Amino acid sequence: MNTLVKLHAAGMPALDVIRSMTSSAAEMLGWQDRVGTVEPGKFADLVAVSGNPLADITELEHVRFVMKDGKVVRNDLMKP
């Protein structure tokens, strides 16, 4: 069981788990002007999953799409 799942199992809402690894982490590092949210002027680093991680946090264990610096480095979403 990974840390994200453990946090959720301990009672942290899924949205707060996701925020802890994105916008909150960026703020703690002092990088909120570069990463942590999706908005113009920030690095285009994204992941996507097939399902809804708010309904099932374990979806985050099965990343199907990765974009790094605006370039797609993995795309399993279009595969049958």
PDB file with one MODEL, atoms N, CA, C and O in Angstrom:
MODEL        1
ATOM      1  N   MET A   1       0.854  -1.171   0.000  1.00  0.00           N
ATOM      2  CA  MET A   1       0.000   0.000   0.000  1.00  0.00           C
ATOM      3  C   MET A   1       0.904   1.240   0.000  1.00  0.00           C
ATOM      4  O   MET A   1       1.754   1.401   0.876  1.00  0.00           O
ATOM      5  N   ASN A   2       0.705   2.111  -0.997  1.00  0.00           N
ATOM      6  CA  ASN A   2       1.564   3.293  -1.064  1.00  0.00           C
ATOM      7  C   ASN A   2       1.088   4.384  -0.103  1.00  0.00           C
ATOM      8  O   ASN A   2       0.013   4.276   0.487  1.00  0.00           O
ATOM      9  N   THR A   3       1.882   5.413   0.044  1.00  0.00           N
ATOM     10  CA  THR A   3       1.605   6.482   0.995  1.00  0.00           C
ATOM     11  C   THR A   3       0.274   7.174   0.729  1.00  0.00           C
ATOM     12  O   THR A   3      -0.451   7.501   1.668  1.00  0.00           O
ATOM     13  N   LEU A   4      -0.055   7.399  -0.543  1.00  0.00           N
ATOM     14  CA  LEU A   4      -1.317   8.065  -0.864  1.00  0.00           C
ATOM     15  C   LEU A   4      -2.502   7.260  -0.365  1.00  0.00           C
ATOM     16  O   LEU A   4      -3.434   7.812   0.219  1.00  0.00           O
ATOM     17  N   VAL A   5      -2.467   5.967  -0.592  1.00  0.00           N
ATOM     18  CA  VAL A   5      -3.545   5.094  -0.152  1.00  0.00           C
ATOM     19  C   VAL A   5      -3.590   5.044   1.372  1.00  0.00           C
ATOM     20  O   VAL A   5      -4.670   5.028   1.962  1.00  0.00           O
ATOM     21  N   LYS A   6      -2.424   5.020   2.008  1.00  0.00           N
ATOM     22  CA  LYS A   6      -2.376   4.999   3.477  1.00  0.00           C
ATOM     23  C   LYS A   6      -2.970   6.283   4.068  1.00  0.00           C
ATOM     24  O   LYS A   6      -3.711   6.229   5.050  1.00  0.00           O
ATOM     25  N   LEU A   7      -2.649   7.427   3.475  1.00  0.00           N
ATOM     26  CA  LEU A   7      -3.214   8.687   3.954  1.00  0.00           C
ATOM     27  C   LEU A   7      -4.738   8.669   3.846  1.00  0.00           C
ATOM     28  O   LEU A   7      -5.441   9.096   4.761  1.00  0.00           O
ATOM     29  N   HIS A   8      -5.233   8.173   2.726  1.00  0.00           N
ATOM     30  CA  HIS A   8      -6.684   8.098   2.525  1.00  0.00           C
ATOM     31  C   HIS A   8      -7.314   7.102   3.504  1.00  0.00           C
ATOM     32  O   HIS A   8      -8.366   7.373   4.082  1.00  0.00           O
ATOM     33  N   ALA A   9      -6.669   5.961   3.682  1.00  0.00           N
ATOM     34  CA  ALA A   9      -7.180   4.947   4.604  1.00  0.00           C
ATOM     35  C   ALA A   9      -7.208   5.466   6.044  1.00  0.00           C
ATOM     36  O   ALA A   9      -8.039   5.042   6.848  1.00  0.00           O
ATOM     37  N   ALA A  10      -6.297   6.384   6.361  1.00  0.00           N
ATOM     38  CA  ALA A  10      -6.241   6.967   7.701  1.00  0.00           C
ATOM     39  C   ALA A  10      -7.289   8.068   7.898  1.00  0.00           C
ATOM     40  O   ALA A  10      -7.439   8.606   8.995  1.00  0.00           O
ATOM     41  N   GLY A  11      -8.019   8.397   6.809  1.00  0.00           N
ATOM     42  CA  GLY A  11      -9.101   9.361   6.962  1.00  0.00           C
ATOM     43  C   GLY A  11      -8.957  10.652   6.179  1.00  0.00           C
ATOM     44  O   GLY A  11      -9.866  11.481   6.202  1.00  0.00           O
ATOM     45  N   MET A  12      -7.835  10.850   5.479  1.00  0.00           N
ATOM     46  CA  MET A  12      -7.669  12.068   4.694  1.00  0.00           C
ATOM     47  C   MET A  12      -8.519  11.967   3.430  1.00  0.00           C
ATOM     48  O   MET A  12      -8.416  10.983   2.698  1.00  0.00           O
ATOM     49  N   PRO A  13      -9.358  12.970   3.163  1.00  0.00           N
ATOM     50  CA  PRO A  13     -10.158  12.948   1.937  1.00  0.00           C
ATOM     51  C   PRO A  13      -9.269  12.900   0.696  1.00  0.00           C
ATOM     52  O   PRO A  13      -8.171  13.458   0.691  1.00  0.00           O
ATOM     53  N   ALA A  14      -9.744  12.235  -0.353  1.00  0.00           N
ATOM     54  CA  ALA A  14      -8.960  12.058  -1.576  1.00  0.00           C
ATOM     55  C   ALA A  14      -8.480  13.388  -2.146  1.00  0.00           C
ATOM     56  O   ALA A  14      -7.336  13.489  -2.590  1.00  0.00           O
ATOM     57  N   LEU A  15      -9.333  14.409  -2.142  1.00  0.00           N
ATOM     58  CA  LEU A  15      -8.929  15.709  -2.680  1.00  0.00           C
ATOM     59  C   LEU A  15      -7.761  16.290  -1.890  1.00  0.00           C
ATOM     60  O   LEU A  15      -6.856  16.889  -2.472  1.00  0.00           O
ATOM     61  N   ASP A  16      -7.772  16.121  -0.589  1.00  0.00           N
ATOM     62  CA  ASP A  16      -6.659  16.615   0.235  1.00  0.00           C
ATOM     63  C   ASP A  16      -5.385  15.822  -0.016  1.00  0.00           C
ATOM     64  O   ASP A  16      -4.289  16.381   0.025  1.00  0.00           O
ATOM     65  N   VAL A  17      -5.517  14.526  -0.274  1.00  0.00           N
ATOM     66  CA  VAL A  17      -4.344  13.705  -0.617  1.00  0.00           C
ATOM     67  C   VAL A  17      -3.719  14.241  -1.903  1.00  0.00           C
ATOM     68  O   VAL A  17      -2.503  14.418  -1.975  1.00  0.00           O
ATOM     69  N   ILE A  18      -4.543  14.499  -2.913  1.00  0.00           N
ATOM     70  CA  ILE A  18      -4.040  15.013  -4.187  1.00  0.00           C
ATOM     71  C   ILE A  18      -3.417  16.391  -4.012  1.00  0.00           C
ATOM     72  O   ILE A  18      -2.353  16.663  -4.568  1.00  0.00           O
ATOM     73  N   ARG A  19      -4.057  17.251  -3.258  1.00  0.00           N
ATOM     74  CA  ARG A  19      -3.480  18.580  -2.996  1.00  0.00           C
ATOM     75  C   ARG A  19      -2.153  18.480  -2.261  1.00  0.00           C
ATOM     76  O   ARG A  19      -1.251  19.281  -2.502  1.00  0.00           O
ATOM     77  N   SER A  20      -2.024  17.503  -1.366  1.00  0.00           N
ATOM     78  CA  SER A  20      -0.777  17.362  -0.599  1.00  0.00           C
ATOM     79  C   SER A  20       0.410  17.050  -1.485  1.00  0.00           C
ATOM     80  O   SER A  20       1.545  17.385  -1.150  1.00  0.00           O
ATOM     81  N   MET A  21       0.152  16.403  -2.626  1.00  0.00           N
ATOM     82  CA  MET A  21       1.255  16.051  -3.515  1.00  0.00           C
ATOM     83  C   MET A  21       1.391  17.011  -4.691  1.00  0.00           C
ATOM     84  O   MET A  21       2.269  16.828  -5.534  1.00  0.00           O
ATOM     85  N   THR A  22       0.550  18.016  -4.759  1.00  0.00           N
ATOM     86  CA  THR A  22       0.627  18.979  -5.863  1.00  0.00           C
ATOM     87  C   THR A  22       0.798  20.393  -5.316  1.00  0.00           C
ATOM     88  O   THR A  22       1.920  20.810  -5.029  1.00  0.00           O
ATOM     89  N   SER A  23      -0.276  21.120  -5.172  1.00  0.00           N
ATOM     90  CA  SER A  23      -0.176  22.539  -4.792  1.00  0.00           C
ATOM     91  C   SER A  23       0.419  22.742  -3.405  1.00  0.00           C
ATOM     92  O   SER A  23       1.218  23.660  -3.217  1.00  0.00           O
ATOM     93  N   SER A  24       0.059  21.923  -2.437  1.00  0.00           N
ATOM     94  CA  SER A  24       0.632  22.082  -1.091  1.00  0.00           C
ATOM     95  C   SER A  24       2.116  21.777  -1.071  1.00  0.00           C
ATOM     96  O   SER A  24       2.886  22.473  -0.409  1.00  0.00           O
ATOM     97  N   ALA A  25       2.527  20.740  -1.793  1.00  0.00           N
ATOM     98  CA  ALA A  25       3.952  20.399  -1.870  1.00  0.00           C
ATOM     99  C   ALA A  25       4.733  21.527  -2.536  1.00  0.00           C
ATOM    100  O   ALA A  25       5.828  21.872  -2.091  1.00  0.00           O
ATOM    101  N   ALA A  26       4.175  22.100  -3.598  1.00  0.00           N
ATOM    102  CA  ALA A  26       4.843  23.212  -4.288  1.00  0.00           C
ATOM    103  C   ALA A  26       5.011  24.406  -3.350  1.00  0.00           C
ATOM    104  O   ALA A  26       6.062  25.046  -3.339  1.00  0.00           O
ATOM    105  N   GLU A  27       3.991  24.699  -2.575  1.00  0.00           N
ATOM    106  CA  GLU A  27       4.079  25.813  -1.617  1.00  0.00           C
ATOM    107  C   GLU A  27       5.146  25.553  -0.560  1.00  0.00           C
ATOM    108  O   GLU A  27       5.904  26.455  -0.205  1.00  0.00           O
ATOM    109  N   MET A  28       5.207  24.323  -0.057  1.00  0.00           N
ATOM    110  CA  MET A  28       6.200  23.999   0.970  1.00  0.00           C
ATOM    111  C   MET A  28       7.619  24.131   0.437  1.00  0.00           C
ATOM    112  O   MET A  28       8.535  24.475   1.184  1.00  0.00           O
ATOM    113  N   LEU A  29       7.805  23.861  -0.846  1.00  0.00           N
ATOM    114  CA  LEU A  29       9.127  23.982  -1.468  1.00  0.00           C
ATOM    115  C   LEU A  29       9.431  25.408  -1.919  1.00  0.00           C
ATOM    116  O   LEU A  29      10.565  25.722  -2.281  1.00  0.00           O
ATOM    117  N   GLY A  30       8.414  26.266  -1.896  1.00  0.00           N
ATOM    118  CA  GLY A  30       8.596  27.630  -2.396  1.00  0.00           C
ATOM    119  C   GLY A  30       8.600  27.683  -3.914  1.00  0.00           C
ATOM    120  O   GLY A  30       9.133  28.628  -4.497  1.00  0.00           O
ATOM    121  N   TRP A  31       8.016  26.687  -4.560  1.00  0.00           N
ATOM    122  CA  TRP A  31       7.998  26.592  -6.020  1.00  0.00           C
ATOM    123  C   TRP A  31       6.617  26.860  -6.606  1.00  0.00           C
ATOM    124  O   TRP A  31       6.383  26.558  -7.776  1.00  0.00           O
ATOM    125  N   GLN A  32       5.704  27.415  -5.828  1.00  0.00           N
ATOM    126  CA  GLN A  32       4.331  27.598  -6.288  1.00  0.00           C
ATOM    127  C   GLN A  32       4.222  28.473  -7.534  1.00  0.00           C
ATOM    128  O   GLN A  32       3.186  28.466  -8.199  1.00  0.00           O
ATOM    129  N   ASP A  33       5.267  29.223  -7.858  1.00  0.00           N
ATOM    130  CA  ASP A  33       5.251  30.032  -9.086  1.00  0.00           C
ATOM    131  C   ASP A  33       5.624  29.199 -10.318  1.00  0.00           C
ATOM    132  O   ASP A  33       5.510  29.678 -11.446  1.00  0.00           O
ATOM    133  N   ARG A  34       6.071  27.948 -10.104  1.00  0.00           N
ATOM    134  CA  ARG A  34       6.517  27.095 -11.220  1.00  0.00           C
ATOM    135  C   ARG A  34       5.727  25.799 -11.373  1.00  0.00           C
ATOM    136  O   ARG A  34       5.518  25.326 -12.490  1.00  0.00           O
ATOM    137  N   VAL A  35       5.290  25.228 -10.261  1.00  0.00           N
ATOM    138  CA  VAL A  35       4.636  23.914 -10.283  1.00  0.00           C
ATOM    139  C   VAL A  35       3.476  23.878  -9.291  1.00  0.00           C
ATOM    140  O   VAL A  35       3.254  24.827  -8.539  1.00  0.00           O
ATOM    141  N   GLY A  36       2.753  22.780  -9.303  1.00  0.00           N
ATOM    142  CA  GLY A  36       1.714  22.556  -8.289  1.00  0.00           C
ATOM    143  C   GLY A  36       0.293  22.751  -8.764  1.00  0.00           C
ATOM    144  O   GLY A  36      -0.633  22.162  -8.206  1.00  0.00           O
ATOM    145  N   THR A  37       0.103  23.574  -9.790  1.00  0.00           N
ATOM    146  CA  THR A  37      -1.221  23.800 -10.357  1.00  0.00           C
ATOM    147  C   THR A  37      -1.084  23.904 -11.869  1.00  0.00           C
ATOM    148  O   THR A  37       0.011  24.101 -12.397  1.00  0.00           O
ATOM    149  N   VAL A  38      -2.200  23.770 -12.546  1.00  0.00           N
ATOM    150  CA  VAL A  38      -2.213  23.878 -14.007  1.00  0.00           C
ATOM    151  C   VAL A  38      -2.657  25.284 -14.358  1.00  0.00           C
ATOM    152  O   VAL A  38      -3.830  25.630 -14.220  1.00  0.00           O
ATOM    153  N   GLU A  39      -1.706  26.095 -14.814  1.00  0.00           N
ATOM    154  CA  GLU A  39      -2.009  27.462 -15.215  1.00  0.00           C
ATOM    155  C   GLU A  39      -0.885  28.001 -16.096  1.00  0.00           C
ATOM    156  O   GLU A  39       0.237  27.497 -16.052  1.00  0.00           O
ATOM    157  N   PRO A  40      -1.186  29.025 -16.894  1.00  0.00           N
ATOM    158  CA  PRO A  40      -0.175  29.587 -17.796  1.00  0.00           C
ATOM    159  C   PRO A  40       1.092  30.015 -17.053  1.00  0.00           C
ATOM    160  O   PRO A  40       1.038  30.547 -15.944  1.00  0.00           O
ATOM    161  N   GLY A  41       2.229  29.766 -17.697  1.00  0.00           N
ATOM    162  CA  GLY A  41       3.510  30.173 -17.137  1.00  0.00           C
ATOM    163  C   GLY A  41       4.167  29.139 -16.247  1.00  0.00           C
ATOM    164  O   GLY A  41       5.313  29.320 -15.837  1.00  0.00           O
ATOM    165  N   LYS A  42       3.468  28.060 -15.941  1.00  0.00           N
ATOM    166  CA  LYS A  42       4.045  27.013 -15.113  1.00  0.00           C
ATOM    167  C   LYS A  42       4.464  25.842 -15.993  1.00  0.00           C
ATOM    168  O   LYS A  42       4.007  25.706 -17.128  1.00  0.00           O
ATOM    169  N   PHE A  43       5.346  24.994 -15.447  1.00  0.00           N
ATOM    170  CA  PHE A  43       5.759  23.798 -16.172  1.00  0.00           C
ATOM    171  C   PHE A  43       4.523  22.975 -16.503  1.00  0.00           C
ATOM    172  O   PHE A  43       3.601  22.878 -15.693  1.00  0.00           O
ATOM    173  N   ALA A  44       4.501  22.393 -17.670  1.00  0.00           N
ATOM    174  CA  ALA A  44       3.379  21.554 -18.076  1.00  0.00           C
ATOM    175  C   ALA A  44       3.688  20.113 -17.703  1.00  0.00           C
ATOM    176  O   ALA A  44       3.950  19.283 -18.574  1.00  0.00           O
ATOM    177  N   ASP A  45       3.659  19.818 -16.421  1.00  0.00           N
ATOM    178  CA  ASP A  45       3.884  18.473 -15.911  1.00  0.00           C
ATOM    179  C   ASP A  45       2.536  17.943 -15.427  1.00  0.00           C
ATOM    180  O   ASP A  45       1.975  18.446 -14.453  1.00  0.00           O
ATOM    181  N   LEU A  46       2.026  16.927 -16.112  1.00  0.00           N
ATOM    182  CA  LEU A  46       0.701  16.382 -15.811  1.00  0.00           C
ATOM    183  C   LEU A  46       0.718  14.872 -15.846  1.00  0.00           C
ATOM    184  O   LEU A  46       1.540  14.264 -16.531  1.00  0.00           O
ATOM    185  N   VAL A  47      -0.191  14.273 -15.105  1.00  0.00           N
ATOM    186  CA  VAL A  47      -0.465  12.850 -15.234  1.00  0.00           C
ATOM    187  C   VAL A  47      -1.966  12.685 -15.373  1.00  0.00           C
ATOM    188  O   VAL A  47      -2.735  13.538 -14.930  1.00  0.00           O
ATOM    189  N   ALA A  48      -2.383  11.588 -15.990  1.00  0.00           N
ATOM    190  CA  ALA A  48      -3.805  11.276 -16.113  1.00  0.00           C
ATOM    191  C   ALA A  48      -4.008   9.792 -15.851  1.00  0.00           C
ATOM    192  O   ALA A  48      -3.139   8.961 -16.117  1.00  0.00           O
ATOM    193  N   VAL A  49      -5.173   9.495 -15.324  1.00  0.00           N
ATOM    194  CA  VAL A  49      -5.573   8.121 -15.048  1.00  0.00           C
ATOM    195  C   VAL A  49      -6.908   7.862 -15.736  1.00  0.00           C
ATOM    196  O   VAL A  49      -7.582   8.802 -16.156  1.00  0.00           O
ATOM    197  N   SER A  50      -7.288   6.613 -15.851  1.00  0.00           N
ATOM    198  CA  SER A  50      -8.529   6.268 -16.540  1.00  0.00           C
ATOM    199  C   SER A  50      -9.774   6.571 -15.726  1.00  0.00           C
ATOM    200  O   SER A  50     -10.810   6.942 -16.277  1.00  0.00           O
ATOM    201  N   GLY A  51      -9.672   6.415 -14.429  1.00  0.00           N
ATOM    202  CA  GLY A  51     -10.834   6.599 -13.565  1.00  0.00           C
ATOM    203  C   GLY A  51     -10.779   7.888 -12.787  1.00  0.00           C
ATOM    204  O   GLY A  51      -9.974   8.772 -13.077  1.00  0.00           O
ATOM    205  N   ASN A  52     -11.636   7.988 -11.803  1.00  0.00           N
ATOM    206  CA  ASN A  52     -11.758   9.179 -10.975  1.00  0.00           C
ATOM    207  C   ASN A  52     -11.033   8.955  -9.648  1.00  0.00           C
ATOM    208  O   ASN A  52     -11.529   8.205  -8.806  1.00  0.00           O
ATOM    209  N   PRO A  53      -9.871   9.585  -9.438  1.00  0.00           N
ATOM    210  CA  PRO A  53      -9.138   9.369  -8.193  1.00  0.00           C
ATOM    211  C   PRO A  53      -9.854   9.927  -6.959  1.00  0.00           C
ATOM    212  O   PRO A  53      -9.516   9.563  -5.832  1.00  0.00           O
ATOM    213  N   LEU A  54     -10.829  10.798  -7.160  1.00  0.00           N
ATOM    214  CA  LEU A  54     -11.609  11.278  -6.015  1.00  0.00           C
ATOM    215  C   LEU A  54     -12.548  10.184  -5.507  1.00  0.00           C
ATOM    216  O   LEU A  54     -12.871  10.132  -4.320  1.00  0.00           O
ATOM    217  N   ALA A  55     -12.976   9.323  -6.405  1.00  0.00           N
ATOM    218  CA  ALA A  55     -13.841   8.204  -6.028  1.00  0.00           C
ATOM    219  C   ALA A  55     -13.024   6.986  -5.606  1.00  0.00           C
ATOM    220  O   ALA A  55     -13.459   6.203  -4.761  1.00  0.00           O
ATOM    221  N   ASP A  56     -11.826   6.828  -6.203  1.00  0.00           N
ATOM    222  CA  ASP A  56     -10.962   5.677  -5.914  1.00  0.00           C
ATOM    223  C   ASP A  56      -9.511   6.140  -5.995  1.00  0.00           C
ATOM    224  O   ASP A  56      -8.932   6.213  -7.080  1.00  0.00           O
ATOM    225  N   ILE A  57      -8.935   6.447  -4.849  1.00  0.00           N
ATOM    226  CA  ILE A  57      -7.581   7.009  -4.784  1.00  0.00           C
ATOM    227  C   ILE A  57      -6.545   6.069  -5.400  1.00  0.00           C
ATOM    228  O   ILE A  57      -5.481   6.522  -5.822  1.00  0.00           O
ATOM    229  N   THR A  58      -6.838   4.769  -5.457  1.00  0.00           N
ATOM    230  CA  THR A  58      -5.871   3.828  -6.033  1.00  0.00           C
ATOM    231  C   THR A  58      -5.703   4.022  -7.533  1.00  0.00           C
ATOM    232  O   THR A  58      -4.776   3.466  -8.122  1.00  0.00           O
ATOM    233  N   GLU A  59      -6.581   4.798  -8.165  1.00  0.00           N
ATOM    234  CA  GLU A  59      -6.399   5.124  -9.586  1.00  0.00           C
ATOM    235  C   GLU A  59      -5.036   5.791  -9.809  1.00  0.00           C
ATOM    236  O   GLU A  59      -4.440   5.644 -10.876  1.00  0.00           O
ATOM    237  N   LEU A  60      -4.549   6.518  -8.809  1.00  0.00           N
ATOM    238  CA  LEU A  60      -3.263   7.203  -8.938  1.00  0.00           C
ATOM    239  C   LEU A  60      -2.078   6.241  -8.994  1.00  0.00           C
ATOM    240  O   LEU A  60      -0.956   6.646  -9.295  1.00  0.00           O
ATOM    241  N   GLU A  61      -2.330   4.982  -8.706  1.00  0.00           N
ATOM    242  CA  GLU A  61      -1.293   3.963  -8.832  1.00  0.00           C
ATOM    243  C   GLU A  61      -1.193   3.435 -10.261  1.00  0.00           C
ATOM    244  O   GLU A  61      -0.300   2.648 -10.577  1.00  0.00           O
ATOM    245  N   HIS A  62      -2.114   3.870 -11.123  1.00  0.00           N
ATOM    246  CA  HIS A  62      -2.176   3.359 -12.492  1.00  0.00           C
ATOM    247  C   HIS A  62      -2.177   4.512 -13.493  1.00  0.00           C
ATOM    248  O   HIS A  62      -3.143   4.709 -14.231  1.00  0.00           O
ATOM    249  N   VAL A  63      -1.100   5.257 -13.505  1.00  0.00           N
ATOM    250  CA  VAL A  63      -0.972   6.413 -14.393  1.00  0.00           C
ATOM    251  C   VAL A  63      -0.920   5.934 -15.839  1.00  0.00           C
ATOM    252  O   VAL A  63      -0.171   5.016 -16.172  1.00  0.00           O
ATOM    253  N   ARG A  64      -1.727   6.565 -16.694  1.00  0.00           N
ATOM    254  CA  ARG A  64      -1.822   6.155 -18.096  1.00  0.00           C
ATOM    255  C   ARG A  64      -1.274   7.209 -19.050  1.00  0.00           C
ATOM    256  O   ARG A  64      -1.047   6.922 -20.225  1.00  0.00           O
ATOM    257  N   PHE A  65      -1.060   8.426 -18.555  1.00  0.00           N
ATOM    258  CA  PHE A  65      -0.591   9.523 -19.412  1.00  0.00           C
ATOM    259  C   PHE A  65       0.348  10.389 -18.585  1.00  0.00           C
ATOM    260  O   PHE A  65       0.058  10.717 -17.435  1.00  0.00           O
ATOM    261  N   VAL A  66       1.492  10.761 -19.191  1.00  0.00           N
ATOM    262  CA  VAL A  66       2.455  11.637 -18.518  1.00  0.00           C
ATOM    263  C   VAL A  66       2.912  12.707 -19.500  1.00  0.00           C
ATOM    264  O   VAL A  66       3.301  12.407 -20.629  1.00  0.00           O
ATOM    265  N   MET A  67       2.860  13.961 -19.052  1.00  0.00           N
ATOM    266  CA  MET A  67       3.409  15.078 -19.816  1.00  0.00           C
ATOM    267  C   MET A  67       4.454  15.746 -18.931  1.00  0.00           C
ATOM    268  O   MET A  67       4.192  16.067 -17.772  1.00  0.00           O
ATOM    269  N   LYS A  68       5.638  15.950 -19.496  1.00  0.00           N
ATOM    270  CA  LYS A  68       6.742  16.583 -18.777  1.00  0.00           C
ATOM    271  C   LYS A  68       7.230  17.758 -19.600  1.00  0.00           C
ATOM    272  O   LYS A  68       7.587  17.591 -20.766  1.00  0.00           O
ATOM    273  N   ASP A  69       7.249  18.937 -19.014  1.00  0.00           N
ATOM    274  CA  ASP A  69       7.670  20.149 -19.725  1.00  0.00           C
ATOM    275  C   ASP A  69       6.899  20.355 -21.028  1.00  0.00           C
ATOM    276  O   ASP A  69       7.455  20.830 -22.018  1.00  0.00           O
ATOM    277  N   GLY A  70       5.613  19.992 -21.019  1.00  0.00           N
ATOM    278  CA  GLY A  70       4.775  20.190 -22.193  1.00  0.00           C
ATOM    279  C   GLY A  70       4.921  19.145 -23.276  1.00  0.00           C
ATOM    280  O   GLY A  70       4.316  19.266 -24.341  1.00  0.00           O
ATOM    281  N   LYS A  71       5.726  18.107 -23.017  1.00  0.00           N
ATOM    282  CA  LYS A  71       5.929  17.041 -24.001  1.00  0.00           C
ATOM    283  C   LYS A  71       5.353  15.730 -23.461  1.00  0.00           C
ATOM    284  O   LYS A  71       5.619  15.350 -22.320  1.00  0.00           O
ATOM    285  N   VAL A  72       4.576  15.056 -24.276  1.00  0.00           N
ATOM    286  CA  VAL A  72       4.006  13.771 -23.878  1.00  0.00           C
ATOM    287  C   VAL A  72       5.124  12.732 -23.839  1.00  0.00           C
ATOM    288  O   VAL A  72       5.812  12.518 -24.837  1.00  0.00           O
ATOM    289  N   VAL A  73       5.303  12.095 -22.697  1.00  0.00           N
ATOM    290  CA  VAL A  73       6.327  11.063 -22.559  1.00  0.00           C
ATOM    291  C   VAL A  73       5.717   9.677 -22.382  1.00  0.00           C
ATOM    292  O   VAL A  73       6.418   8.669 -22.468  1.00  0.00           O
ATOM    293  N   ARG A  74       4.419   9.629 -22.136  1.00  0.00           N
ATOM    294  CA  ARG A  74       3.704   8.365 -22.062  1.00  0.00           C
ATOM    295  C   ARG A  74       2.242   8.619 -22.372  1.00  0.00           C
ATOM    296  O   ARG A  74       1.642   9.562 -21.856  1.00  0.00           O
ATOM    297  N   ASN A  75       1.671   7.775 -23.216  1.00  0.00           N
ATOM    298  CA  ASN A  75       0.249   7.917 -23.523  1.00  0.00           C
ATOM    299  C   ASN A  75      -0.347   6.542 -23.769  1.00  0.00           C
ATOM    300  O   ASN A  75      -0.361   6.045 -24.895  1.00  0.00           O
ATOM    301  N   ASP A  76      -0.834   5.942 -22.706  1.00  0.00           N
ATOM    302  CA  ASP A  76      -1.516   4.657 -22.802  1.00  0.00           C
ATOM    303  C   ASP A  76      -3.036   4.835 -22.887  1.00  0.00           C
ATOM    304  O   ASP A  76      -3.761   3.844 -22.976  1.00  0.00           O
ATOM    305  N   LEU A  77      -3.516   6.046 -22.864  1.00  0.00           N
ATOM    306  CA  LEU A  77      -4.958   6.298 -22.918  1.00  0.00           C
ATOM    307  C   LEU A  77      -5.549   5.957 -24.280  1.00  0.00           C
ATOM    308  O   LEU A  77      -6.713   5.566 -24.368  1.00  0.00           O
ATOM    309  N   MET A  78      -4.766   6.101 -25.336  1.00  0.00           N
ATOM    310  CA  MET A  78      -5.258   5.860 -26.682  1.00  0.00           C
ATOM    311  C   MET A  78      -5.106   4.404 -27.116  1.00  0.00           C
ATOM    312  O   MET A  78      -5.564   4.027 -28.194  1.00  0.00           O
ATOM    313  N   LYS A  79      -4.469   3.586 -26.285  1.00  0.00           N
ATOM    314  CA  LYS A  79      -4.270   2.176 -26.634  1.00  0.00           C
ATOM    315  C   LYS A  79      -5.545   1.392 -26.310  1.00  0.00           C
ATOM    316  O   LYS A  79      -6.232   1.691 -25.333  1.00  0.00           O
ATOM    317  N   PRO A  80      -5.853   0.395 -27.129  1.00  0.00           N
ATOM    318  CA  PRO A  80      -7.063  -0.404 -26.886  1.00  0.00           C
ATOM    319  C   PRO A  80      -6.963  -1.247 -25.629  1.00  0.00           C
ATOM    320  O   PRO A  80      -7.901  -1.970 -25.294  1.00  0.00           O
TER     321      PRO A  80
ENDMDL
END
